Amino acid sequence: MITSLGQMADSVRSAGRKHRIAVAWAQDPNTVGSLSRAVSEGFAEALMIGNKELILNTCRETGADPDRFTIIAAASEKEAAELAVSMTRAGEADIVMKGLVGTDKFLRAVMDKDKGLLPPKSVMSYVCAVEIPAYHKLLFITDTAVIPFPDLDQKVAMAEYALSMARRFGIAKPSLALIGASEKVSSHFPNTLDYSVMCKMAERGQISDCIMDGPVDLFLACDPASVRIKGVDTPLAGNADILLFPSLEACNPFYKGLMLFGGGELAGMICGTTKPVVLMSRSESELSKYYCVALACLMA
C-alpha cells in the first residue's frame, strides 16, 4: 500500500513507463522545476507550451536543462490551453497540465464540447491526496476546485472518483466521511439529506465497496478520541481515508488551511475526463506540482 506522496512517486518511477505531459503556458519556475524533476526521474516527457523565450529564461533562472523539454510556441494563454488539450485529445500527449494559464481559460478548453476532454453528461470533479504531519496517513479530499454546490448525483460521482483513487493507492475498502457541521440529519442542512441517501446506496452496493458514514464532523471523521468522547456509533471510528465536503466553499478553504498552517503537501487532479487533467493553484509549491504530475501518471 502507498502510504506517503514520496512513496507514490517511487511507485510511478519503478513502473518504468514514460507519460507525455502537455503543459499549458509553461513558463513559471515551479512548473519548470516540477517537470524537470519528473523528466530526470524517467517517468515523464514534457511538452512545454507557451512563450518560448520566457520558458528558456525560466530554465536558465532555475538551472533546468531546456534540452529535457520539447518547447512549443504559443502566442497566448488561450492558444496554449487549446493546443495542450487538442494534443492530449489527439493522443500526442497522455496528460494535460495547467501552467500559468488562468483556470477559467484552461477549463474552458478542457470542457469544450467539440474539442475538449469531457464526455457528454460526465461529472467533472477534483480529488486530492494530502499528506499532513497531524494525521497518521494520507487523506483524500473532494471537491476542492470544480463543483460549487454539488447535487446528489454529483456527490455520488465525487465519491466514486475518490474511492477509485484511494484504491489505486492500495486501500482495498476505503473509509469515506460525508462532512457536515454535526452528525445530525436536518432539513435545515439539505446536504445531510443527500448524505442519508448516499449511505443507503453504499449499504446496497450502489456505491463501490467502501465504509461510508455521514453527516459527520471532522472530529468524528478523523479523531478516535472524539468518537469515544461523543459516544457516537460510527463505522469510520475517527479513521477516515476520504473526506467529501458539501460545497467548494467549505472544501477549498479547508485544504488551503492544511497547506498554509498544517505543513501539508498535496497531489491532486481532475477526474471524469477522458485523460488525466492536472490543475492546481499557480501558487502551489514546486514539490506539490511534482506530486500532482506523479499522481496523474499513477492514474493514467
NORNORUR-V610686 format. One record per residue. RES is the residue in one small letter. SS is DSSP state (alpha for helix, beta for strand, coil for the rest). Layout:
res=RES ss=SS
res=RES ss=SS
//
This chain:
res=m ss=coil
res=i ss=coil
res=t ss=coil
res=s ss=coil
res=l ss=alpha
res=g ss=alpha
res=q ss=alpha
res=m ss=alpha
res=a ss=alpha
res=d ss=alpha
res=s ss=alpha
res=v ss=alpha
res=r ss=alpha
res=s ss=alpha
res=a ss=alpha
res=g ss=coil
res=r ss=coil
res=k ss=coil
res=h ss=beta
res=r ss=beta
res=i ss=beta
res=a ss=beta
res=v ss=beta
res=a ss=beta
res=w ss=coil
res=a ss=coil
res=q ss=coil
res=d ss=coil
res=p ss=alpha
res=n ss=alpha
res=t ss=alpha
res=v ss=alpha
res=g ss=alpha
res=s ss=alpha
res=l ss=alpha
res=s ss=alpha
res=r ss=alpha
res=a ss=alpha
res=v ss=alpha
res=s ss=alpha
res=e ss=coil
res=g ss=coil
res=f ss=coil
res=a ss=beta
res=e ss=beta
res=a ss=beta
res=l ss=beta
res=m ss=beta
res=i ss=beta
res=g ss=beta
res=n ss=coil
res=k ss=alpha
res=e ss=alpha
res=l ss=alpha
res=i ss=alpha
res=l ss=alpha
res=n ss=alpha
res=t ss=alpha
res=c ss=alpha
res=r ss=alpha
res=e ss=alpha
res=t ss=alpha
res=g ss=coil
res=a ss=coil
res=d ss=coil
res=p ss=alpha
res=d ss=alpha
res=r ss=alpha
res=f ss=beta
res=t ss=beta
res=i ss=beta
res=i ss=beta
res=a ss=beta
res=a ss=coil
res=a ss=coil
res=s ss=coil
res=e ss=alpha
res=k ss=alpha
res=e ss=alpha
res=a ss=alpha
res=a ss=alpha
res=e ss=alpha
res=l ss=alpha
res=a ss=alpha
res=v ss=alpha
res=s ss=alpha
res=m ss=alpha
res=t ss=alpha
res=r ss=alpha
res=a ss=coil
res=g ss=coil
res=e ss=coil
res=a ss=coil
res=d ss=coil
res=i ss=beta
res=v ss=beta
res=m ss=beta
res=k ss=beta
res=g ss=coil
res=l ss=coil
res=v ss=coil
res=g ss=coil
res=t ss=alpha
res=d ss=alpha
res=k ss=alpha
res=f ss=alpha
res=l ss=alpha
res=r ss=alpha
res=a ss=alpha
res=v ss=alpha
res=m ss=coil
res=d ss=coil
res=k ss=coil
res=d ss=coil
res=k ss=coil
res=g ss=coil
res=l ss=coil
res=l ss=beta
res=p ss=coil
res=p ss=coil
res=k ss=coil
res=s ss=coil
res=v ss=coil
res=m ss=coil
res=s ss=beta
res=y ss=beta
res=v ss=beta
res=c ss=beta
res=a ss=beta
res=v ss=beta
res=e ss=beta
res=i ss=coil
res=p ss=coil
res=a ss=coil
res=y ss=coil
res=h ss=coil
res=k ss=coil
res=l ss=coil
res=l ss=beta
res=f ss=beta
res=i ss=beta
res=t ss=beta
res=d ss=coil
res=t ss=coil
res=a ss=coil
res=v ss=coil
res=i ss=coil
res=p ss=coil
res=f ss=coil
res=p ss=coil
res=d ss=coil
res=l ss=alpha
res=d ss=alpha
res=q ss=alpha
res=k ss=alpha
res=v ss=alpha
res=a ss=alpha
res=m ss=alpha
res=a ss=alpha
res=e ss=alpha
res=y ss=alpha
res=a ss=alpha
res=l ss=alpha
res=s ss=alpha
res=m ss=alpha
res=a ss=alpha
res=r ss=alpha
res=r ss=alpha
res=f ss=coil
res=g ss=coil
res=i ss=coil
res=a ss=coil
res=k ss=coil
res=p ss=coil
res=s ss=beta
res=l ss=beta
res=a ss=beta
res=l ss=beta
res=i ss=beta
res=g ss=coil
res=a ss=coil
res=s ss=coil
res=e ss=coil
res=k ss=coil
res=v ss=coil
res=s ss=coil
res=s ss=coil
res=h ss=coil
res=f ss=coil
res=p ss=alpha
res=n ss=alpha
res=t ss=alpha
res=l ss=alpha
res=d ss=alpha
res=y ss=alpha
res=s ss=alpha
res=v ss=alpha
res=m ss=alpha
res=c ss=alpha
res=k ss=alpha
res=m ss=alpha
res=a ss=alpha
res=e ss=alpha
res=r ss=coil
res=g ss=coil
res=q ss=coil
res=i ss=coil
res=s ss=coil
res=d ss=coil
res=c ss=coil
res=i ss=beta
res=m ss=beta
res=d ss=beta
res=g ss=beta
res=p ss=beta
res=v ss=beta
res=d ss=coil
res=l ss=alpha
res=f ss=alpha
res=l ss=alpha
res=a ss=alpha
res=c ss=alpha
res=d ss=coil
res=p ss=alpha
res=a ss=alpha
res=s ss=alpha
res=v ss=alpha
res=r ss=alpha
res=i ss=alpha
res=k ss=alpha
res=g ss=coil
res=v ss=coil
res=d ss=coil
res=t ss=coil
res=p ss=coil
res=l ss=coil
res=a ss=coil
res=g ss=coil
res=n ss=coil
res=a ss=coil
res=d ss=coil
res=i ss=beta
res=l ss=beta
res=l ss=beta
res=f ss=coil
res=p ss=coil
res=s ss=coil
res=l ss=alpha
res=e ss=alpha
res=a ss=alpha
res=c ss=alpha
res=n ss=alpha
res=p ss=alpha
res=f ss=alpha
res=y ss=alpha
res=k ss=alpha
res=g ss=alpha
res=l ss=alpha
res=m ss=alpha
res=l ss=alpha
res=f ss=alpha
res=g ss=coil
res=g ss=coil
res=g ss=coil
res=e ss=beta
res=l ss=beta
res=a ss=beta
res=g ss=beta
res=m ss=beta
res=i ss=beta
res=c ss=beta
res=g ss=coil
res=t ss=beta
res=t ss=coil
res=k ss=coil
res=p ss=beta
res=v ss=beta
res=v ss=beta
res=l ss=coil
res=m ss=coil
res=s ss=coil
res=r ss=coil
res=s ss=coil
res=e ss=coil
res=s ss=coil
res=e ss=alpha
res=l ss=alpha
res=s ss=alpha
res=k ss=alpha
res=y ss=alpha
res=y ss=alpha
res=c ss=alpha
res=v ss=alpha
res=a ss=alpha
res=l ss=alpha
res=a ss=alpha
res=c ss=alpha
res=l ss=alpha
res=m ss=alpha
res=a ss=coil
//
